[in-house]
């Protein structure tokens, strides 16, 4: 299984108290994690503006990912120009999933498959993995998302 990580996932994984980072580290032991230079640069730019002290953590984590092409091509779905390199990267990298928390730009594609890539949130991916028997979801008290995974509101 191949999972492409969007810039907002990379950004969140770099934060010091991120519950997403341990999830991605565990996920990376079971599946191939991918991204592209465009997503890495966007995450780095946002970290530099908001949490510059976390840039080193971002670079360390990003270096462990398979980097795929950012070449643009016709997608066949409406998507803002700035987000096209993300979906194109997932498709070019033969990802099974595009993992994103970007409801504003990718929300209309959540749960849909575009050229072989299913666009999902962390919670949606957890549910898919549970269906495949790869993880077991556990609810924590006071948390609506899967154990150890941030809610995406």
C-alpha positions as CSV (number, residue, x, y, z in Angstrom):
1,X,0.0,0.0,0.0
2,X,1.2,3.5,-0.9
3,X,0.1,6.7,0.9
4,X,0.9,10.2,-0.3
5,X,1.2,12.8,2.4
6,X,-0.2,16.3,1.7
7,X,1.6,19.4,3.0
8,X,-0.7,19.9,5.9
9,X,0.0,16.4,7.1
10,X,3.7,17.1,6.9
11,X,3.2,20.4,8.8
12,X,1.2,18.7,11.5
13,X,3.7,15.9,11.9
14,X,6.5,18.4,12.6
15,X,4.8,20.0,15.5
16,X,6.2,19.1,18.9
17,X,3.0,17.8,20.5
18,X,1.6,16.2,17.4
19,X,-0.3,13.0,17.8
20,X,0.0,12.6,14.0
21,X,3.8,12.0,14.0
22,X,3.7,8.7,16.0
23,X,0.7,7.5,13.8
24,X,2.7,8.2,10.7
25,X,5.8,6.5,12.1
26,X,3.8,3.4,12.8
27,X,2.0,3.6,9.4
28,X,5.4,3.9,7.7
29,X,6.3,0.5,9.1
30,X,3.3,-1.1,7.3
31,X,3.0,1.0,4.1
32,X,5.1,3.1,1.8
33,X,4.8,6.8,2.6
34,X,5.2,9.3,-0.3
35,X,5.3,13.0,-0.9
36,X,6.7,15.4,-3.5
37,X,9.0,18.5,-3.4
38,X,5.9,20.7,-3.8
39,X,4.3,19.4,-0.6
40,X,7.6,19.5,1.3
41,X,8.2,23.1,0.3
42,X,4.7,24.2,1.2
43,X,5.0,22.5,4.7
44,X,8.5,24.1,5.2
45,X,7.2,27.5,4.2
46,X,4.3,27.4,6.6
47,X,6.5,26.0,9.4
48,X,9.1,28.8,8.8
49,X,6.3,31.4,9.2
50,X,4.6,29.8,12.2
51,X,7.0,27.4,13.9
52,X,10.5,27.9,12.6
53,X,12.0,25.9,15.4
54,X,10.3,22.8,13.9
55,X,11.9,23.0,10.5
56,X,14.6,20.5,11.4
57,X,12.0,17.9,12.5
58,X,10.2,18.4,9.2
59,X,13.3,17.9,7.2
60,X,14.2,14.8,9.1
61,X,10.8,13.2,8.7
62,X,10.5,14.3,5.0
63,X,13.8,12.7,4.2
64,X,12.4,9.3,5.3
65,X,9.6,9.5,2.7
66,X,9.8,8.4,-0.9
67,X,9.8,11.5,-3.1
68,X,7.7,11.3,-6.3
69,X,7.2,13.6,-9.3
70,X,5.4,16.9,-9.0
71,X,4.7,17.0,-12.8
72,X,1.3,18.4,-13.7
73,X,-1.2,16.8,-16.0
74,X,-5.0,16.8,-16.6
75,X,-6.8,15.5,-13.5
76,X,-10.4,15.4,-14.8
77,X,-11.8,16.9,-11.6
78,X,-12.1,20.5,-10.5
79,X,-9.2,21.5,-8.2
80,X,-7.5,24.8,-7.5
81,X,-4.3,25.2,-9.4
82,X,-2.3,25.4,-6.2
83,X,-3.5,21.9,-5.2
84,X,-3.0,20.2,-8.5
85,X,0.7,19.3,-7.8
86,X,-0.5,17.4,-4.7
87,X,-3.0,15.2,-6.4
88,X,-0.8,14.8,-9.5
89,X,2.0,13.7,-7.2
90,X,-0.2,11.1,-5.6
91,X,-1.3,9.8,-9.0
92,X,2.3,9.9,-10.4
93,X,3.5,8.0,-7.4
94,X,0.9,5.3,-7.8
95,X,-0.4,6.0,-4.4
96,X,-3.5,4.2,-3.1
97,X,-4.4,7.1,-0.9
98,X,-3.9,10.8,-0.7
99,X,-3.8,11.7,3.0
100,X,-4.9,15.2,3.7
101,X,-6.7,17.2,6.3
102,X,-7.4,20.1,3.9
103,X,-11.2,20.2,3.9
104,X,-11.4,23.6,2.2
105,X,-9.6,22.5,-1.0
106,X,-10.0,18.7,-1.0
107,X,-13.2,18.3,0.9
108,X,-15.3,17.7,-2.2
109,X,-13.0,14.8,-3.1
110,X,-13.0,13.1,0.3
111,X,-13.9,9.5,-0.2
112,X,-13.6,9.7,-4.0
113,X,-11.1,7.9,-6.1
114,X,-9.3,10.0,-8.8
115,X,-7.2,8.1,-11.3
116,X,-6.7,5.3,-8.8
117,X,-6.0,7.5,-5.8
118,X,-8.6,7.7,-3.0
119,X,-8.6,11.1,-1.2
120,X,-8.9,10.6,2.6
121,X,-8.6,12.2,5.9
122,X,-6.6,10.6,8.8
123,X,-9.9,9.2,10.2
124,X,-11.0,7.8,6.9
125,X,-7.6,6.1,6.4
126,X,-7.8,4.6,9.8
127,X,-11.2,3.2,9.1
128,X,-9.9,1.7,5.8
129,X,-7.0,0.2,7.6
130,X,-9.2,-1.3,10.2
131,X,-11.4,-2.8,7.4
132,X,-8.3,-4.4,6.0
133,X,-7.3,-5.8,9.4
134,X,-4.2,-3.6,9.6
135,X,-5.1,-1.6,12.7
136,X,-7.6,-1.8,15.5
137,X,-9.5,1.4,16.3
138,X,-9.9,2.3,20.0
139,X,-11.9,5.3,21.2
140,X,-10.3,7.3,24.0
141,X,-12.5,9.2,26.5
142,X,-13.3,12.7,25.4
143,X,-11.9,12.1,21.9
144,X,-14.1,11.5,18.8
145,X,-11.4,10.3,16.5
146,X,-9.4,7.1,16.5
147,X,-7.0,6.7,19.5
148,X,-3.8,8.7,19.0
149,X,-5.1,10.5,15.9
150,X,-6.1,14.2,16.0
151,X,-9.7,15.1,15.1
152,X,-9.8,17.1,11.8
153,X,-12.3,19.9,12.7
